[in-house]
Amino acid sequence: MPDSPTTRPLRLRQLGTGDLPALQRLLDADPGYARRVTGADPGAGDAADLLGSGPPDVPPSRKLVLGVFEGSRLVAVVDVLRGWPDGTTAHVGLLQVHADDQGRGIGRRTHDLLVDVVAGWPEVTTLRAAIVATNATEAEPFWSRLGYRPSGPPRPYQAGRTATEVTIWTRAVRAADEEQPR
Ligand SMILES: CC(C)(COP(=O)(O)OP(=O)(O)OC[C@H]1O[C@@H](n2cnc3c(N)ncnc32)[C@H](O)[C@@H]1OP(=O)(O)O)[C@@H](O)C(=O)NCCC(=O)NCCS
């Protein structure tokens, strides 16, 4: 994993079908993440699923799949549901940095760019992420540094054949308690 912080500008834009190959490469590059949360390697249709699927009660226009580009290279993806599971909440479904680019500050900067988008949704006051226990060692320090805190008890969750738990973490969109960068 590289440890040099990124200094190049990052650009955020909504992903479309033309981005499917790059998105699939990003997902394929981190099979460990897929195994931890689904119990299986990334599948060939995962990028299309990410672009296409969402909770049945969410109109497609309320799901954004955003890519973060360093130059022309897709270095991170984040998807967000506006107004789910309630009107004042935006749910962050997946925030994934390309395996070759983790540990360079791109996850934090991706989140900053997401906050800028969500800040334009006046009804949304809370950001929400779900941490699967089998991925908690990797995910909890990250969400914690970004100011998220657990908002309820763990609930049962099925990661493929593995019975595990999921915990909801939340923070205010503009978090007063966000920890300062070290
Ligand atoms: C979790 C993930 C998004 C972090 O992205 P990243 O680019 O590596 O994170 P950053 O370099 O921007 O780190 C942001 C902060 O979190 C901290 N952090 C990130 N991962 C950490 C870890 N495993 N242990 C301790 N601290 C960690 C960093 O020290 C940094 O702190 P600072 O900004 O206050 O100095 C990335 O590792 C990833 O894509 N993992 C696979 C997918 C995943 O698990 N996503 C989260 C669940 S949806």
The ligand as an SDF file (V2000), in Angstrom:
LIG
                    3D

 48 50  0  0  0  0  0  0  0  0999 V2000
  -11.7530    2.2690    4.3230 C   0  0  0  0  0  0  0  0  0  0  0  0
  -11.1580    3.0200    3.1040 C   0  0  0  0  0  0  0  0  0  0  0  0
  -12.3100    3.6650    2.3180 C   0  0  0  0  0  0  0  0  0  0  0  0
  -10.2160    4.0970    3.6190 C   0  0  0  0  0  0  0  0  0  0  0  0
   -9.7300    4.8340    2.5120 O   0  0  0  0  0  0  0  0  0  0  0  0
   -8.2220    5.4040    2.5280 P   0  0  0  0  0  0  0  0  0  0  0  0
   -8.0440    6.2360    1.3200 O   0  0  0  0  0  0  0  0  0  0  0  0
   -7.2880    4.2610    2.7020 O   0  0  0  0  0  0  0  0  0  0  0  0
   -8.2640    6.2870    3.8550 O   0  0  0  0  0  0  0  0  0  0  0  0
   -7.4840    7.6480    4.1110 P   0  0  0  0  0  0  0  0  0  0  0  0
   -6.0380    7.4570    3.7420 O   0  0  0  0  0  0  0  0  0  0  0  0
   -8.2050    8.7660    3.4500 O   0  0  0  0  0  0  0  0  0  0  0  0
   -7.6310    7.7510    5.6860 O   0  0  0  0  0  0  0  0  0  0  0  0
   -8.5780    8.6420    6.2910 C   0  0  0  0  0  0  0  0  0  0  0  0
   -8.3600    8.6090    7.7850 C   0  0  0  0  0  0  0  0  0  0  0  0
   -8.7580    7.3360    8.2990 O   0  0  0  0  0  0  0  0  0  0  0  0
   -7.6540    6.7120    8.9590 C   0  0  0  0  0  0  0  0  0  0  0  0
   -7.6850    5.2820    8.5990 N   0  0  0  0  0  0  0  0  0  0  0  0
   -8.0920    4.7440    7.4340 C   0  0  0  0  0  0  0  0  0  0  0  0
   -7.9870    3.3970    7.4780 N   0  0  0  0  0  0  0  0  0  0  0  0
   -7.4720    3.1210    8.7080 C   0  0  0  0  0  0  0  0  0  0  0  0
   -7.1240    1.9050    9.3660 C   0  0  0  0  0  0  0  0  0  0  0  0
   -7.2760    0.7100    8.7790 N   0  0  0  0  0  0  0  0  0  0  0  0
   -6.6390    1.9820   10.6310 N   0  0  0  0  0  0  0  0  0  0  0  0
   -6.4750    3.1700   11.2460 C   0  0  0  0  0  0  0  0  0  0  0  0
   -6.7990    4.3610   10.6810 N   0  0  0  0  0  0  0  0  0  0  0  0
   -7.2920    4.3150    9.4200 C   0  0  0  0  0  0  0  0  0  0  0  0
   -6.4190    7.3640    8.4110 C   0  0  0  0  0  0  0  0  0  0  0  0
   -5.3630    7.3180    9.3460 O   0  0  0  0  0  0  0  0  0  0  0  0
   -6.8990    8.7640    8.1230 C   0  0  0  0  0  0  0  0  0  0  0  0
   -6.8640    9.5610    9.2930 O   0  0  0  0  0  0  0  0  0  0  0  0
   -6.6290   11.1720    9.1550 P   0  0  0  0  0  0  0  0  0  0  0  0
   -7.2000   11.6280    7.8400 O   0  0  0  0  0  0  0  0  0  0  0  0
   -7.3800   11.7320   10.3170 O   0  0  0  0  0  0  0  0  0  0  0  0
   -5.1470   11.3340    9.2050 O   0  0  0  0  0  0  0  0  0  0  0  0
  -10.3150    2.0850    2.2020 C   0  0  0  0  0  0  0  0  0  0  0  0
   -9.3680    1.3940    2.9740 O   0  0  0  0  0  0  0  0  0  0  0  0
  -11.1520    1.0680    1.4510 C   0  0  0  0  0  0  0  0  0  0  0  0
  -11.6200    1.3470    0.3540 O   0  0  0  0  0  0  0  0  0  0  0  0
  -11.3670   -0.1310    2.0330 N   0  0  0  0  0  0  0  0  0  0  0  0
  -12.1730   -1.1610    1.3870 C   0  0  0  0  0  0  0  0  0  0  0  0
  -13.6450   -0.7540    1.3500 C   0  0  0  0  0  0  0  0  0  0  0  0
  -14.1930   -0.4510    2.7320 C   0  0  0  0  0  0  0  0  0  0  0  0
  -13.9500   -1.1790    3.7020 O   0  0  0  0  0  0  0  0  0  0  0  0
  -14.9620    0.6480    2.8120 N   0  0  0  0  0  0  0  0  0  0  0  0
  -15.5750    1.0680    4.0740 C   0  0  0  0  0  0  0  0  0  0  0  0
  -16.8780    0.3990    4.2870 C   0  0  0  0  0  0  0  0  0  0  0  0
  -18.0990    0.8900    3.0850 S   0  0  0  0  0  0  0  0  0  0  0  0
  1  2  1  0
  2  3  1  0
  2  4  1  0
  2 36  1  0
  4  5  1  0
  5  6  1  0
  6  7  2  0
  6  8  1  0
  6  9  1  0
  9 10  1  0
 10 11  2  0
 10 12  1  0
 10 13  1  0
 13 14  1  0
 14 15  1  0
 15 16  1  0
 15 30  1  0
 16 17  1  0
 17 18  1  0
 17 28  1  0
 18 19  1  0
 18 27  1  0
 19 20  2  0
 20 21  1  0
 21 22  1  0
 21 27  2  0
 22 23  1  0
 22 24  2  0
 24 25  1  0
 25 26  2  0
 26 27  1  0
 28 29  1  0
 28 30  1  0
 30 31  1  0
 31 32  1  0
 32 33  2  0
 32 34  1  0
 32 35  1  0
 36 37  1  0
 36 38  1  0
 38 39  2  0
 38 40  1  0
 40 41  1  0
 41 42  1  0
 42 43  1  0
 43 44  2  0
 43 45  1  0
 45 46  1  0
 46 47  1  0
 47 48  1  0
M  END
$$$$
